[in-house]
Amino acid sequence: MTNLVTGATGTVGRQVVAELLARGQSVRALTRDPAKTEFPAGVEVVRGDLTDPASLAAALEGVTGLHLITFGGPYLAPLETGPRIMELAREAGVRRVTVLHGGGPSPLEDAVRASGLAWTVVMPVEFMANALEWAERITAGGEVREPFVGRLSAMVHEGDIGAVAAVALTEDGHGGQEYVITGPEVLTLQDKVDALAAASGRKIRLVELTEEEAVAQWRAGGLPEDVIGFLLEAYGNTPAVGRTVADTVEKVTGRPARTFAEWSAEHADAFGG
Ligand SMILES: NC(=O)c1ccc[n+]([C@@H]2O[C@H](COP(=O)([O-])OP(=O)(O)OC[C@H]3O[C@@H](n4cnc5c(N)ncnc54)[C@H](OP(=O)(O)O)[C@@H]3O)[C@@H](O)[C@H]2O)c1
């Protein structure tokens, strides 16, 4: 029983790898550049590119569980290769597939749903790891600069996304499910800043940006216009699903979802703690 994890060098994929290992599973990690990254002992690293399905054939040999991402390039360019990838997966004998939902329509996700295999769509809300984007400014100047400071988020620990995916890949009963995955509480930006301050022992000030100032900051950081539009919508008009606690983590894994205080303690170093 081997599991192939795509996006394995990424925020969520690393956690899927770790959770599968913790469950005693055999894990193969896909990357376009095996020389670039290190994986924990016991992980078999394979080269492959999701935009080139032929490059996946060898990686899929003997695989029964497959974790997929929906994008294949900079700024989450949607993959168009889903139908061919799923054909190869069926030929290889894959039984269970998890797919990390990208927040919008996806040809790859459509192909997974149509595959006839036991698929599970993993739908996380905002990742706690997004807070790492604040690390530099916090360590340099003790500030977080954000628009829409009243926004609410049920942000999720990426380890809990990995844990839900690992269960769905290795146990029966999760086929045909769409799992919304959240943390255990709804937080304001001030709550997040307070948790980071407590964990790092630093004073951190939350500075509210106007929409125009935020757009200028994102443009200066090189974000394309469509990503900026997405952020304005996600932050300025967060959908109910992003600010409502779901009990998926506990139901699927048997463990309570981890808090942002726990995440902050684990990552205190990155914030100068
Ligand atoms: N951030 C959030 O708050 C949030 C919330 C909900 C959903 N999401 C969704 O989560 C996803 C992002 O996940 P993430 O943050 O874990 O990703 P990430 O950290 O940005 O990592 C990207 C991964 O994709 C792999 N990759 C990219 N193009 C590839 C290709 N052509 N072939 C093979 N592998 C490729 C990279 O592998 P190599 O470079 O090693 O090849 C890397 O492992 C997106 O779909 C996003 O919409 C994000």
PDBQT file of the ligand as one rigid body, heavy atoms in Angstrom, charges set to zero:
ROOT
HETATM    1  N1  LIG A 301      -3.332  29.715   1.695  1.00  0.00    +0.000 N 
HETATM    2  C1  LIG A 301      -4.574  29.522   2.080  1.00  0.00    +0.000 C 
HETATM    3  O1  LIG A 301      -5.052  30.130   3.054  1.00  0.00    +0.000 OA
HETATM    4  C2  LIG A 301      -5.448  28.531   1.341  1.00  0.00    +0.000 A 
HETATM    5  C3  LIG A 301      -6.729  28.259   1.852  1.00  0.00    +0.000 A 
HETATM    6  C4  LIG A 301      -7.521  27.315   1.206  1.00  0.00    +0.000 A 
HETATM    7  C5  LIG A 301      -7.049  26.667   0.070  1.00  0.00    +0.000 A 
HETATM    8  N2  LIG A 301      -5.805  26.962  -0.413  1.00  0.00    +0.000 N 
HETATM    9  C6  LIG A 301      -5.335  26.256  -1.609  1.00  0.00    +0.000 C 
HETATM   10  O2  LIG A 301      -4.182  25.478  -1.265  1.00  0.00    +0.000 OA
HETATM   11  C7  LIG A 301      -3.402  25.311  -2.433  1.00  0.00    +0.000 C 
HETATM   12  C8  LIG A 301      -1.954  25.701  -2.136  1.00  0.00    +0.000 C 
HETATM   13  O3  LIG A 301      -1.405  24.710  -1.332  1.00  0.00    +0.000 OA
HETATM   14  P1  LIG A 301      -0.021  24.896  -0.607  1.00  0.00    +0.000 P 
HETATM   15  O4  LIG A 301      -0.031  26.241   0.091  1.00  0.00    +0.000 OA
HETATM   16  O5  LIG A 301       0.231  23.691   0.199  1.00  0.00    +0.000 OA
HETATM   17  O6  LIG A 301       0.975  24.997  -1.838  1.00  0.00    +0.000 OA
HETATM   18  P2  LIG A 301       2.430  25.621  -1.857  1.00  0.00    +0.000 P 
HETATM   19  O7  LIG A 301       3.030  25.636  -0.479  1.00  0.00    +0.000 OA
HETATM   20  O8  LIG A 301       2.393  26.893  -2.643  1.00  0.00    +0.000 OA
HETATM   21  O9  LIG A 301       3.259  24.541  -2.671  1.00  0.00    +0.000 OA
HETATM   22  C9  LIG A 301       3.123  24.393  -4.034  1.00  0.00    +0.000 C 
HETATM   23  C10 LIG A 301       3.358  22.907  -4.336  1.00  0.00    +0.000 C 
HETATM   24  O10 LIG A 301       2.878  22.652  -5.648  1.00  0.00    +0.000 OA
HETATM   25  C11 LIG A 301       3.826  21.876  -6.330  1.00  0.00    +0.000 C 
HETATM   26  N3  LIG A 301       3.706  22.123  -7.757  1.00  0.00    +0.000 N 
HETATM   27  C12 LIG A 301       3.450  23.311  -8.356  1.00  0.00    +0.000 A 
HETATM   28  N4  LIG A 301       3.395  23.149  -9.701  1.00  0.00    +0.000 NA
HETATM   29  C13 LIG A 301       3.615  21.821  -9.930  1.00  0.00    +0.000 A 
HETATM   30  C14 LIG A 301       3.683  21.036 -11.103  1.00  0.00    +0.000 A 
HETATM   31  N5  LIG A 301       3.518  21.582 -12.334  1.00  0.00    +0.000 N 
HETATM   32  N6  LIG A 301       3.905  19.713 -10.994  1.00  0.00    +0.000 NA
HETATM   33  C15 LIG A 301       4.094  19.141  -9.768  1.00  0.00    +0.000 A 
HETATM   34  N7  LIG A 301       4.043  19.838  -8.616  1.00  0.00    +0.000 NA
HETATM   35  C16 LIG A 301       3.806  21.162  -8.695  1.00  0.00    +0.000 A 
HETATM   36  C17 LIG A 301       5.168  22.312  -5.756  1.00  0.00    +0.000 C 
HETATM   37  O11 LIG A 301       6.066  21.243  -5.942  1.00  0.00    +0.000 OA
HETATM   38  P3  LIG A 301       7.608  21.412  -6.443  1.00  0.00    +0.000 P 
HETATM   39  O12 LIG A 301       7.927  22.876  -6.513  1.00  0.00    +0.000 OA
HETATM   40  O13 LIG A 301       8.385  20.690  -5.381  1.00  0.00    +0.000 OA
HETATM   41  O14 LIG A 301       7.629  20.720  -7.747  1.00  0.00    +0.000 OA
HETATM   42  C18 LIG A 301       4.813  22.506  -4.279  1.00  0.00    +0.000 C 
HETATM   43  O15 LIG A 301       4.920  21.293  -3.577  1.00  0.00    +0.000 OA
HETATM   44  C19 LIG A 301      -4.047  26.164  -3.527  1.00  0.00    +0.000 C 
HETATM   45  O16 LIG A 301      -4.879  25.345  -4.306  1.00  0.00    +0.000 OA
HETATM   46  C20 LIG A 301      -4.870  27.157  -2.723  1.00  0.00    +0.000 C 
HETATM   47  O17 LIG A 301      -5.964  27.654  -3.462  1.00  0.00    +0.000 OA
HETATM   48  C21 LIG A 301      -4.993  27.878   0.204  1.00  0.00    +0.000 A 
ENDROOT
TORSDOF 0
